């Protein structure tokens, strides 16, 4: 007969009491003493349920717009937004709420350079998951040749599209 049990604590700073009960064939019930303690979740969100970034776009103002699927981690409290600056990932903001999965930067850096972003889940105890996959904005550059009367468009490749990039569409206004 099994005499051990393991419970995963996913709440922050909670007091739990436990008691064991067993009944026999005659209907008699035997109970254990009550044992309890204050428990704290010290486990970071699982990277497999992190809430993975799935798109990064640029709006007309040059602000980056990030989108991701909600985390399936039950205790996801928020998402920390990271931007790659120079040689390191820097936290730039936090989005609260498991179902809040869109973020627009206040910076217009996307007008001047391709920018890398990623996110990580944060639980209610302040435990942060590992950084998820990164995505890079597309930075379009144009050069106009007056003599040849043509425009050359160049851009960086989009990185980490979940199903890959099948093609790019070019629009003109």
LINVENJO-V652411 format. One record per residue. N is the residue number from 1. RES is the residue in three letters. BURIAL is # if it has 9 or more other C-alpha atoms within 8 Angstrom, else .. Layout:
N,RES,BURIAL / N,RES,BURIAL
This chain:
1,UNK,. / 2,UNK,. / 3,UNK,. / 4,UNK,. / 5,UNK,. / 6,UNK,. / 7,UNK,. / 8,UNK,. / 9,UNK,. / 10,UNK,. / 11,UNK,# / 12,UNK,# / 13,UNK,# / 14,UNK,. / 15,UNK,. / 16,UNK,. / 17,UNK,. / 18,UNK,. / 19,UNK,# / 20,UNK,. / 21,UNK,. / 22,UNK,. / 23,UNK,# / 24,UNK,. / 25,UNK,. / 26,UNK,. / 27,UNK,. / 28,UNK,. / 29,UNK,. / 30,UNK,. / 31,UNK,. / 32,UNK,. / 33,UNK,. / 34,UNK,. / 35,UNK,. / 36,UNK,. / 37,UNK,. / 38,UNK,. / 39,UNK,# / 40,UNK,# / 41,UNK,# / 42,UNK,. / 43,UNK,. / 44,UNK,# / 45,UNK,# / 46,UNK,# / 47,UNK,# / 48,UNK,. / 49,UNK,# / 50,UNK,# / 51,UNK,# / 52,UNK,# / 53,UNK,# / 54,UNK,# / 55,UNK,# / 56,UNK,# / 57,UNK,# / 58,UNK,# / 59,UNK,. / 60,UNK,. / 61,UNK,. / 62,UNK,# / 63,UNK,# / 64,UNK,# / 65,UNK,# / 66,UNK,# / 67,UNK,# / 68,UNK,# / 69,UNK,# / 70,UNK,# / 71,UNK,# / 72,UNK,. / 73,UNK,# / 74,UNK,. / 75,UNK,. / 76,UNK,# / 77,UNK,# / 78,UNK,# / 79,UNK,# / 80,UNK,# / 81,UNK,# / 82,UNK,# / 83,UNK,# / 84,UNK,# / 85,UNK,. / 86,UNK,. / 87,UNK,. / 88,UNK,. / 89,UNK,. / 90,UNK,. / 91,UNK,. / 92,UNK,. / 93,UNK,. / 94,UNK,. / 95,UNK,# / 96,UNK,. / 97,UNK,# / 98,UNK,# / 99,UNK,. / 100,UNK,. / 101,UNK,# / 102,UNK,. / 103,UNK,. / 104,UNK,. / 105,UNK,. / 106,UNK,. / 107,UNK,. / 108,UNK,# / 109,UNK,# / 110,UNK,# / 111,UNK,# / 112,UNK,. / 113,UNK,. / 114,UNK,# / 115,UNK,# / 116,UNK,# / 117,UNK,# / 118,UNK,# / 119,UNK,# / 120,UNK,# / 121,UNK,# / 122,UNK,# / 123,UNK,# / 124,UNK,# / 125,UNK,# / 126,UNK,. / 127,UNK,# / 128,UNK,# / 129,UNK,# / 130,UNK,# / 131,UNK,. / 132,UNK,# / 133,UNK,# / 134,UNK,# / 135,UNK,# / 136,UNK,# / 137,UNK,# / 138,UNK,# / 139,UNK,# / 140,UNK,. / 141,UNK,. / 142,UNK,. / 143,UNK,. / 144,UNK,. / 145,UNK,. / 146,UNK,. / 147,UNK,. / 148,UNK,. / 149,UNK,. / 150,UNK,. / 151,UNK,. / 152,UNK,. / 153,UNK,. / 154,UNK,. / 155,UNK,. / 156,UNK,. / 157,UNK,. / 158,UNK,# / 159,UNK,. / 160,UNK,. / 161,UNK,# / 162,UNK,. / 163,UNK,. / 164,UNK,. / 165,UNK,. / 166,UNK,. / 167,UNK,. / 168,UNK,. / 169,UNK,. / 170,UNK,. / 171,UNK,. / 172,UNK,. / 173,UNK,.
